């Protein structure tokens, strides 16, 4: 039973680190996708395929 008491803190810290890294990578992926969509829309507008207001 003492082995469990020794290993549990390391496992908990490892799981916390894993969840933190997973959330960081998911946020980065979502940000990259949003940036790509915004860039594609800007490119489409610049090419004249979208509504462009040149006032």
N, C-alpha and C positions, 0 to 999 in steps of 0.2 A: 504494500500500500504506500510505502514511502517513495517508491519510484514514481507513482502517479503525482504525488505532492511535489516532486522535484520537476517533473516534465510539464505539468499544467501551466505554470507561468510562462514558460517558453512557447508553448503552443498558443496561448492566448495572445501573446505579443506578436507571434508570427501571423496569426489570423487577422489581427488588427492591421498589421502592415500590409497584408494581402488585400484586404478590403480597401484600404486607403489608396494603394497603387491602382487597383481596379477602377475605383471611382475617378482617379486622376486621368487614367488612360481613356476612360469612356467620355469624360468631359472634353479631353483633347480631340478625340475622334469626332464628337458632335460639333465642336468649334471648327474643325477643318472642313466638315461637310457644309456647315452654314457659310463659311468663307468661300467655298467653291461655288455654292449656289449664288451668292451675291456677286462673285466675279463673273459667272456665266451670264447673269442678268445684265451686268454692266457692259460686258462684251457684246451682248445682243443689242442693247440700246445703242451702243457706239457704232455697230454695223448697220443700224437702221431697221432692224427687225422688230423693234418694239416701239411703243409710244415715246416719242422724243419731243420735248418742248424746248425750242430754241428761241426764247423770248428775250 
